[in-house]
Amino acid sequence: MHRGLAAILEGLPYILGGVGTTLTVVAGALSMGFALGLLLAVGEVYGPRGLRRGIGVYVWFFRGIPLLVLLFLIYFGILGALEIDLTPFSVAILVLGLISSAYQAQILRGAILSVPEGQMKAARAIGMSDGRAIVFVVLPQALRLALPGWSNEYTVLMKDSAITYALGVAELMARTHHTAARTYQHFWLYLLVGLIYMGLTWAGTRLLHRLEERFALAGYLR
């Protein structure tokens, strides 16, 4: 039997064991990024000038520093200095979530600004406060408009999750690296994990595209 095929057959069950970890990291980071990003986007559009500037600095910081640097800075630097004991898995979700929140804030900000201003004026005209108008009128429309950009963010997080193996997170890339180091069949095993990542990315984007089609707003260009 070909050595590469033998290594794939031997290591596949162990490698696939990292799929759950990878998906959990991506789902956790995407959820955290959405929650923070939504608050940041609302603050950036409707907040006072000082808040908008602070949010701008936050977005600039987390979009400007490479993921690997932030992973090491927070895990070995900040958490180590503060003597806070978090697992690499938790730090991976935290760091990816912070970075994602900066990008999602811009996606959601653009979606909010795409909602016609007349929606807010109409809500005020019937006696709604700005807060209620944002929550019940603007955001339901903006979240639907943000779905295409959100699909792209899932793809980015899926690929970025591979870097978390540098902290020892037992996800797909880490398990593949360990198997390749043991069998010396690097080409075939890294090709295998690349195909697995492609499959997970395709499945996730297909699901999000279906949601986009289901919740699309009539009258908006896609």
C-alpha positions as CSV (number, residue, x, y, z in Angstrom):
1,M,0.0,0.0,0.0
2,H,1.2,3.5,-0.8
3,R,2.7,5.1,2.3
4,G,0.7,8.3,2.0
5,L,-2.5,6.4,1.7
6,A,-1.6,4.2,4.7
7,A,-0.8,7.3,6.8
8,I,-4.2,8.8,5.8
9,L,-6.1,5.6,6.7
10,E,-4.2,5.3,10.0
11,G,-4.4,8.9,11.1
12,L,-7.9,9.9,9.7
13,P,-9.9,8.9,12.8
14,Y,-7.5,10.9,15.1
15,I,-7.5,13.9,12.7
16,L,-11.3,13.9,12.4
17,G,-11.5,14.0,16.2
18,G,-10.4,17.6,15.9
19,V,-13.4,18.7,13.8
20,G,-15.5,19.2,16.9
21,T,-12.9,21.3,18.5
22,T,-12.4,23.4,15.4
23,L,-16.2,24.0,14.9
24,T,-16.5,24.9,18.6
25,V,-13.7,27.4,18.4
26,V,-15.3,28.9,15.2
27,A,-18.8,29.0,16.6
28,G,-17.6,30.5,19.9
29,A,-15.6,33.2,18.2
30,L,-18.3,34.0,15.7
31,S,-20.9,34.3,18.5
32,M,-18.6,36.4,20.7
33,G,-17.7,38.6,17.7
34,F,-21.3,39.1,16.8
35,A,-22.4,40.1,20.4
36,L,-19.5,42.6,20.8
37,G,-19.6,43.7,17.1
38,L,-23.3,44.5,17.4
39,L,-22.7,46.7,20.4
40,L,-19.8,48.4,18.7
41,A,-21.7,49.0,15.5
42,V,-24.6,50.6,17.3
43,G,-22.2,52.8,19.3
44,E,-20.3,53.8,16.2
45,V,-23.5,54.9,14.4
46,Y,-25.6,56.3,17.2
47,G,-23.1,57.0,20.0
48,P,-21.5,60.4,21.0
49,R,-18.3,61.5,19.4
50,G,-16.0,60.3,22.2
51,L,-17.5,56.8,22.1
52,R,-17.2,56.7,18.3
53,R,-13.5,57.6,18.6
54,G,-12.9,54.9,21.2
55,I,-14.6,52.3,19.1
56,G,-12.5,53.4,16.1
57,V,-9.4,52.8,18.1
58,Y,-10.6,49.4,19.2
59,V,-11.4,48.4,15.6
60,W,-8.1,49.7,14.4
61,F,-6.1,47.8,17.1
62,F,-7.7,44.4,16.6
63,R,-7.7,44.7,12.8
64,G,-4.1,45.8,12.7
65,I,-2.2,43.2,14.8
66,P,-1.7,39.6,13.4
67,L,-3.6,36.8,15.0
68,L,-0.5,34.9,16.0
69,V,0.9,38.0,17.8
70,L,-2.3,38.5,19.7
71,L,-2.5,34.9,20.7
72,F,1.0,35.0,22.2
73,L,0.5,38.6,23.6
74,I,-2.7,37.6,25.5
75,Y,-1.8,34.0,26.5
76,F,1.9,34.4,27.4
77,G,1.9,38.1,28.1
78,I,-1.2,39.7,29.6
79,L,-2.7,36.6,31.2
80,G,0.7,35.4,32.4
81,A,1.5,38.8,34.0
82,L,-1.9,38.9,35.7
83,E,-1.6,35.3,36.7
84,I,-4.9,34.4,35.1
85,D,-5.2,30.7,34.3
86,L,-7.1,30.1,31.1
87,T,-6.9,27.1,28.9
88,P,-5.5,27.5,25.3
89,F,-8.9,26.5,24.1
90,S,-10.6,29.4,25.9
91,V,-7.9,31.9,24.9
92,A,-8.3,30.8,21.2
93,I,-12.0,31.6,21.4
94,L,-11.3,34.9,23.2
95,V,-8.7,36.2,20.8
96,L,-10.6,35.1,17.7
97,G,-13.7,36.6,19.1
98,L,-12.1,40.0,19.8
99,I,-10.6,40.1,16.3
100,S,-13.9,39.0,14.8
101,S,-15.8,41.7,16.7
102,A,-13.7,44.4,15.1
103,Y,-14.6,43.1,11.6
104,Q,-18.2,42.3,12.4
105,A,-18.6,45.8,13.8
106,Q,-17.8,47.2,10.4
107,I,-20.1,44.7,8.7
108,L,-23.0,45.5,11.0
109,R,-22.2,49.3,10.8
110,G,-22.5,49.2,7.1
111,A,-25.8,47.2,7.3
112,I,-27.2,49.7,9.8
113,L,-26.3,52.6,7.6
114,S,-28.0,50.8,4.7
115,V,-31.4,51.0,6.4
116,P,-33.1,54.2,5.1
117,E,-33.1,57.1,7.6
118,G,-36.9,57.4,7.1
119,Q,-37.3,54.2,9.1
120,M,-35.9,56.0,12.2
121,K,-37.9,59.1,11.5
122,A,-41.1,57.1,11.1
123,A,-40.5,55.3,14.4
124,R,-40.0,58.6,16.2
125,A,-43.2,60.0,14.6
126,I,-45.3,57.3,16.2
127,G,-43.7,58.0,19.6
128,M,-40.9,55.4,19.9
129,S,-37.8,56.3,21.7
130,D,-34.5,56.1,19.8
131,G,-33.5,53.0,21.8
132,R,-36.7,51.1,20.9
133,A,-36.5,52.3,17.3
134,I,-33.0,50.9,17.0
135,V,-33.9,47.5,18.6
136,F,-37.3,46.9,17.0
137,V,-37.1,48.8,13.6
138,V,-33.5,49.3,12.5
139,L,-31.7,46.2,13.8
140,P,-34.1,43.6,12.4
141,Q,-33.6,44.9,8.9
142,A,-29.8,45.5,9.4
143,L,-29.2,42.0,10.6
144,R,-30.7,40.6,7.5
145,L,-28.7,42.9,5.3
146,A,-25.5,41.8,7.2
147,L,-25.9,38.1,6.4
148,P,-23.7,38.1,3.2
149,G,-20.8,39.7,5.1
150,W,-21.4,37.4,8.0
151,S,-20.9,34.4,5.7
152,N,-17.5,35.8,4.8
153,E,-16.6,36.2,8.4
154,Y,-17.3,32.5,9.0
155,T,-14.9,31.6,6.2
156,V,-12.2,33.8,7.7
157,L,-12.6,32.4,11.2
158,M,-12.5,28.8,9.8
159,K,-9.2,29.4,8.2
160,D,-7.8,31.4,11.1
161,S,-8.7,28.7,13.6
162,A,-5.8,26.6,12.2
163,I,-3.3,29.1,13.7
164,T,-4.5,28.3,17.3
165,Y,-2.6,25.0,17.1
166,A,0.4,27.2,18.1
167,L,-1.1,27.4,21.6
168,G,-1.6,23.6,21.7
169,V,-5.3,23.6,20.9
170,A,-6.2,20.1,19.8
171,E,-8.0,21.1,16.6
172,L,-7.6,19.9,13.1
173,M,-4.3,21.4,12.3
174,A,-2.7,20.4,15.5
175,R,-3.8,16.8,15.1
176,T,-2.6,16.7,11.5
177,H,0.8,18.2,12.5
178,H,1.3,15.5,15.2
179,T,0.3,12.7,12.7
180,A,2.6,14.1,10.0
181,A,5.5,14.4,12.4
182,R,5.0,10.8,13.4
183,T,4.5,9.3,9.9
184,Y,6.7,11.7,7.9
185,Q,3.9,11.8,5.3
186,H,3.5,15.6,5.4
187,F,2.3,16.2,1.8
188,W,-0.6,13.7,1.9
189,L,-1.8,14.6,5.4
190,Y,-1.7,18.3,4.9
191,L,-3.5,17.8,1.6
192,L,-6.1,15.8,3.5
193,V,-6.6,18.5,6.2
194,G,-6.8,21.2,3.5
195,L,-9.7,19.3,1.9
196,I,-11.4,18.9,5.3
197,Y,-11.2,22.7,5.8
198,M,-12.6,23.2,2.4
199,G,-15.5,20.9,3.1
200,L,-16.3,22.6,6.4
201,T,-16.1,26.1,4.8
202,W,-18.3,25.0,2.0
203,A,-20.9,23.5,4.3
204,G,-21.0,26.5,6.6
205,T,-21.3,29.0,3.7
206,R,-24.0,27.0,2.1
207,L,-26.0,27.1,5.3
208,L,-25.5,30.8,5.7
209,H,-26.5,31.4,2.1
210,R,-29.7,29.6,2.7
211,L,-30.4,31.8,5.7
212,E,-29.6,34.8,3.5
213,E,-32.2,33.7,0.9
214,R,-34.8,32.9,3.5
215,F,-34.5,36.2,5.3
216,A,-33.7,38.5,2.4
217,L,-35.6,41.8,2.4
218,A,-37.7,42.6,-0.6
219,G,-36.6,45.6,-2.5
220,Y,-32.9,45.4,-1.6
221,L,-30.4,44.4,-4.2
222,R,-28.3,41.3,-3.3
